[in-house]
Amino acid sequence: MDEFPAKVSTETSSQPTQSNSGFRGFSVGPVKMDVLFIRTIPGVLMMVEIVLGLLVWALIAGTTYVNHAFGWVMFVSVTLWVITTCLFVVYFLSVPEKIQFVPWPIVMMIFNVIATVLYITAFITNAASVPTNWAPYYNNLAAAAFFACLVMIAYCASSFFSFTAFRGQGSNAATNQATGSLPA
């Protein structure tokens, strides 16, 4: 038993720290791709908005029916499709981690609320403008109205989750009480 203290080391070792321990993706040079983003609720909702938004404008663009109301629906659906696709790429490439001076939760909340309001108007315009007596493009335009309603619901859900991310920044009331911090 006399040799026991000689064999025991009381030195502590530190684990190497990682700059981004929650990152589970891969990087190529300065570009980091966050593969797990597509499994998050905002990532899934963005993919749903992209796919359904593409269906909305593709169904309307595939018709030759000329009604100026569908011009508004096309403007809303194409514009929001392009912006949502760009934001998806931004989040997939982990740009918010690199550009931290931009308040990303506020930006996403404002974008999603505006997109929800615009898609509400586009859905109502589309649904009200579907001709009931003109059969050749009725199915395309009715399907576009249906998918516009689904995209509107997806943007509404994104607005809710962006608001919770903005308001709570990932914490809850129990965490705030335990740390002694109060929400603003």
N, C-alpha and C positions, 0 to 999 in steps of 0.2 A: 503494500500500500504506500510505501514511501516514494515510489516512482510515479504515482498518480499525478501530482501537480506538474511534473515535467512533461507529461504527455498531453496535457490539456492546454489548449491555446485560448486565451480570453480575448483575443483580437477580433474585432468585428469586421466583416467585409461588406462593402457596399455593392449593390447591384448596379451594373451600368445603366444609366438613365437613357431613355429614348425620348427624342424630341416630340414624337407623336405616338404615344403608346396605344391610343384607340384606333389607329389607322390599320385597316385590313384591306389592302389592295396591293398594287404594285406600282413601281415608278420607273420611268424611263427618263433619265437625265433630270431636268427640273420639273417634269410633268409627273404628278402623282394621280393615279386613277383610283378613286374610292369605289371599289366594286360593291361594297356593302350598302352604298347609298340606294341602290335599286331595290333593296329589301326594306327600306324604311317606309313609313307611311307617306311622307312627302315625295319620296322617289316613286313609289307605286302610283300615287295620284298624278304626278307629272307625266308618267308614261301613259296612264289612262287618258289624260287630257290631250296628249300628243296624238294618240291613235284615234280617239273619237273625234277630235278636231279635224284631223285629216279626212276622216269619213264625211264630216259635215261639208267641208268645202269641195271635196271630190264629187259628192253626190249632186251638189248644186252646179258645179262646173261642168258636169256631164250632161246637162240639159241644154236645150236651145230655147227654152221658154224665157221670154224677155219680160221681166217685171223689175222695176227699179227697186222694189223692196228687197229683192235678193242681192242687189248690189251691196246693201248695208250688211246683210248676213255674210256675204263673201268677205267684205272688208274686216269685219270683226273676227271671223273664223281664221282667215289667213294671217292677219296681224298677230293675233294671240297665239296661233300655232307656231309662228316663227319665233316670237319672244319666249314662249314656253320651251321650245326646243333649245334655244340659246341658253336659257337659265338651267335647263337640265344638264347641258354640257358643262356649264360653269360649275355646278355642284358636283358632277361626276368627276371633274378634273381637280377638285378640292381648291378651287380658286378662292373661296371665302377664307380659307386658312392663310392664304398668301396676302390677300388684300383685306386687312383687318380694320382699316379706317372707315370702310363702308358698313353702315349698320344693316347687315343682311336680314335679320328678322323683321325689321321695319320695312325694308324694301320689298321683301316677299309678301308681307301682310298687305301693304298698299297695292301691290300688283294684283294679288289674288282678289281683293275686294273690288278693284276696278274691273278685273276680268269677269267677276261674277255679275256685276251690274251690266256690263256690256253684253254678256251672253244671255242675260234675262231679256234684254231688248231684242237681241238677235233671235232668240227662240220664239218670242211672241210675234215678231215680224214674220218669221218663217212660217209658223203655224197658221197665222192669219192669212198668209198669201198663197197657201197651197190651193190650187184650183180643184174644185170638186167635180167639175164637168169636163175636164180636159184629161183624158185617160193616159196618153202616151208617157208623160213625165210625172204623173201623179205619185207613183211609187217612189221615185227618186226624191221628190220634194217632201213627201210625207216622212220618208226615212231620214232625211236631213233634219227635219223638225224633231223627230224622236231623238236622234243622236245629239242635236243641239241641247235638248233638255238634259240628257245624260252628262254632257260636258258642263252644263251650267251647275248641275248637282256636284260634279267633281270639283269645280272651282269653288263652290260654296264650302265643301268639306276642306279644301286646301286653305280657304280663308280662316276657317275655324282653327285648324291646326297651326297656321301661321300666327294667329292671334295668341294661342296658348304658348307658342314658342317665344313670341315677343313679350308677353306679360310675365311669364314665369321663368324664362331662360332655362328651362329644364328642371326647375326646383318646384317644391310644393310647400304648403303651409307648415307642415311638420318640420321640414328642413329649415325653413326660415325661423321657426320658433327655437329649434335646437341651437342654431348659430347665433340667435339674438338679433338677427336682422329683420326688419320689417319691410314689406313691399312698399314701393313709392306710391 
